[in-house]
Amino acid sequence: MANDPVCGMMLDPQTAEFKTGFNSGTYYFCSNACKLQFERDPFRYLKKKGFIARFLERLASANAKEFKGKPPTCCGQ
């Protein structure tokens, strides 16, 4: 089994439709979108980060955009 470096999905290299070569290695992807994202900045995805760490980074980025860098206020205060 191979791990999609972008989303973390486990794939069978024998049946994976999307793949690319980089630094003498072959990387497999669940979709063309993940493949293109990897090819834009492969070093970002080759860092030793697990699925949860990547998820938390994306969540933090989405929250920063949503709240424009300010934490949400509770109870209208």
TIVO-803162 format. One record per residue (C-alpha): residue number from 1; residue in one letter; x, y, z negated. Coordinates in steps of 0.02 Angstrom, whole numbers, plus 50000, padded with zeros to 5 digits. Each point is the difference from the previous one (the first is absolute). Layout:
% residues N
<atom><marza>NUM</marza><mipa>a</mipa><u>X</u><v>Y</v><w>Z</w></atom>
...
END
This chain:
% residues 77
<atom><marza>1</marza><mipa>m</mipa><u>50000</u><v>50000</v><w>50000</w></atom>
<atom><marza>2</marza><mipa>a</mipa><u>50053</u><v>50178</v><w>50033</w></atom>
<atom><marza>3</marza><mipa>n</mipa><u>49951</u><v>50160</v><w>49913</w></atom>
<atom><marza>4</marza><mipa>d</mipa><u>49936</u><v>50152</v><w>50099</w></atom>
<atom><marza>5</marza><mipa>p</mipa><u>50119</u><v>50136</v><w>49934</w></atom>
<atom><marza>6</marza><mipa>v</mipa><u>49868</u><v>50136</v><w>50018</w></atom>
<atom><marza>7</marza><mipa>c</mipa><u>49844</u><v>49929</v><w>49918</w></atom>
<atom><marza>8</marza><mipa>g</mipa><u>50070</u><v>49845</v><w>49914</w></atom>
<atom><marza>9</marza><mipa>m</mipa><u>49888</u><v>49874</v><w>50087</w></atom>
<atom><marza>10</marza><mipa>m</mipa><u>50070</u><v>49824</v><w>50015</w></atom>
<atom><marza>11</marza><mipa>l</mipa><u>50013</u><v>49937</v><w>50180</w></atom>
<atom><marza>12</marza><mipa>d</mipa><u>50050</u><v>49842</v><w>50089</w></atom>
<atom><marza>13</marza><mipa>p</mipa><u>50148</u><v>50048</v><w>50113</w></atom>
<atom><marza>14</marza><mipa>q</mipa><u>49947</u><v>49867</v><w>50125</w></atom>
<atom><marza>15</marza><mipa>t</mipa><u>49830</u><v>50082</v><w>50029</w></atom>
<atom><marza>16</marza><mipa>a</mipa><u>50035</u><v>50184</v><w>49962</w></atom>
<atom><marza>17</marza><mipa>e</mipa><u>49950</u><v>50104</v><w>50150</w></atom>
<atom><marza>18</marza><mipa>f</mipa><u>50101</u><v>50155</v><w>49955</w></atom>
<atom><marza>19</marza><mipa>k</mipa><u>50187</u><v>49999</v><w>49964</w></atom>
<atom><marza>20</marza><mipa>t</mipa><u>50153</u><v>50108</v><w>50022</w></atom>
<atom><marza>21</marza><mipa>g</mipa><u>50186</u><v>49981</v><w>49979</w></atom>
<atom><marza>22</marza><mipa>f</mipa><u>50103</u><v>50116</v><w>49890</w></atom>
<atom><marza>23</marza><mipa>n</mipa><u>50176</u><v>49985</v><w>49924</w></atom>
<atom><marza>24</marza><mipa>s</mipa><u>50023</u><v>49821</v><w>50060</w></atom>
<atom><marza>25</marza><mipa>g</mipa><u>49834</u><v>49947</v><w>49923</w></atom>
<atom><marza>26</marza><mipa>t</mipa><u>49826</u><v>49965</v><w>50065</w></atom>
<atom><marza>27</marza><mipa>y</mipa><u>49850</u><v>50076</v><w>49910</w></atom>
<atom><marza>28</marza><mipa>y</mipa><u>49821</u><v>49942</v><w>50022</w></atom>
<atom><marza>29</marza><mipa>f</mipa><u>49842</u><v>50106</v><w>49986</w></atom>
<atom><marza>30</marza><mipa>c</mipa><u>49815</u><v>49971</v><w>49978</w></atom>
<atom><marza>31</marza><mipa>s</mipa><u>49953</u><v>50137</v><w>50125</w></atom>
<atom><marza>32</marza><mipa>n</mipa><u>50074</u><v>50118</v><w>50129</w></atom>
<atom><marza>33</marza><mipa>a</mipa><u>49967</u><v>50145</v><w>49880</w></atom>
<atom><marza>34</marza><mipa>c</mipa><u>50115</u><v>49923</v><w>49868</w></atom>
<atom><marza>35</marza><mipa>k</mipa><u>50131</u><v>49964</v><w>50134</w></atom>
<atom><marza>36</marza><mipa>l</mipa><u>49998</u><v>50180</v><w>50063</w></atom>
<atom><marza>37</marza><mipa>q</mipa><u>50008</u><v>50070</v><w>49824</w></atom>
<atom><marza>38</marza><mipa>f</mipa><u>50152</u><v>49891</v><w>49964</w></atom>
<atom><marza>39</marza><mipa>e</mipa><u>50086</u><v>50051</v><w>50162</w></atom>
<atom><marza>40</marza><mipa>r</mipa><u>49980</u><v>50186</v><w>49956</w></atom>
<atom><marza>41</marza><mipa>d</mipa><u>50098</u><v>49982</v><w>49837</w></atom>
<atom><marza>42</marza><mipa>p</mipa><u>50064</u><v>49823</v><w>49969</w></atom>
<atom><marza>43</marza><mipa>f</mipa><u>50112</u><v>50045</v><w>49853</w></atom>
<atom><marza>44</marza><mipa>r</mipa><u>49847</u><v>50059</v><w>49902</w></atom>
<atom><marza>45</marza><mipa>y</mipa><u>49927</u><v>49825</v><w>50009</w></atom>
<atom><marza>46</marza><mipa>l</mipa><u>50160</u><v>49901</v><w>49975</w></atom>
<atom><marza>47</marza><mipa>k</mipa><u>50023</u><v>50064</v><w>49824</w></atom>
<atom><marza>48</marza><mipa>k</mipa><u>49968</u><v>49864</v><w>49871</w></atom>
<atom><marza>49</marza><mipa>k</mipa><u>49823</u><v>50052</v><w>49951</w></atom>
<atom><marza>50</marza><mipa>g</mipa><u>49859</u><v>49884</v><w>49963</w></atom>
<atom><marza>51</marza><mipa>f</mipa><u>49821</u><v>50016</v><w>50057</w></atom>
<atom><marza>52</marza><mipa>i</mipa><u>49943</u><v>50083</v><w>49837</w></atom>
<atom><marza>53</marza><mipa>a</mipa><u>50138</u><v>50132</v><w>50007</w></atom>
<atom><marza>54</marza><mipa>r</mipa><u>49951</u><v>50044</v><w>50180</w></atom>
<atom><marza>55</marza><mipa>f</mipa><u>49816</u><v>50005</v><w>49952</w></atom>
<atom><marza>56</marza><mipa>l</mipa><u>50035</u><v>50117</v><w>49854</w></atom>
<atom><marza>57</marza><mipa>e</mipa><u>50103</u><v>50115</v><w>50111</w></atom>
<atom><marza>58</marza><mipa>r</mipa><u>49859</u><v>50012</v><w>50126</w></atom>
<atom><marza>59</marza><mipa>l</mipa><u>49873</u><v>50030</v><w>49861</w></atom>
<atom><marza>60</marza><mipa>a</mipa><u>50107</u><v>50139</v><w>49925</w></atom>
<atom><marza>61</marza><mipa>s</mipa><u>50019</u><v>50080</v><w>50171</w></atom>
<atom><marza>62</marza><mipa>a</mipa><u>49812</u><v>49993</v><w>50032</w></atom>
<atom><marza>63</marza><mipa>n</mipa><u>49964</u><v>50075</v><w>49828</w></atom>
<atom><marza>64</marza><mipa>a</mipa><u>50124</u><v>50141</v><w>50029</w></atom>
<atom><marza>65</marza><mipa>k</mipa><u>49913</u><v>50043</v><w>50163</w></atom>
<atom><marza>66</marza><mipa>e</mipa><u>49826</u><v>49987</v><w>49924</w></atom>
<atom><marza>67</marza><mipa>f</mipa><u>50038</u><v>50107</v><w>49847</w></atom>
<atom><marza>68</marza><mipa>k</mipa><u>50131</u><v>50111</v><w>50083</w></atom>
<atom><marza>69</marza><mipa>g</mipa><u>50130</u><v>49958</v><w>49869</w></atom>
<atom><marza>70</marza><mipa>k</mipa><u>49886</u><v>50041</v><w>49852</w></atom>
<atom><marza>71</marza><mipa>p</mipa><u>49923</u><v>49868</v><w>49889</w></atom>
<atom><marza>72</marza><mipa>p</mipa><u>49810</u><v>49987</v><w>50005</w></atom>
<atom><marza>73</marza><mipa>t</mipa><u>49905</u><v>50085</v><w>49861</w></atom>
<atom><marza>74</marza><mipa>c</mipa><u>49881</u><v>49903</v><w>49890</w></atom>
<atom><marza>75</marza><mipa>c</mipa><u>49825</u><v>50055</v><w>49950</w></atom>
<atom><marza>76</marza><mipa>g</mipa><u>50013</u><v>50160</v><w>50101</w></atom>
<atom><marza>77</marza><mipa>q</mipa><u>50134</u><v>50076</v><w>49888</w></atom>
END
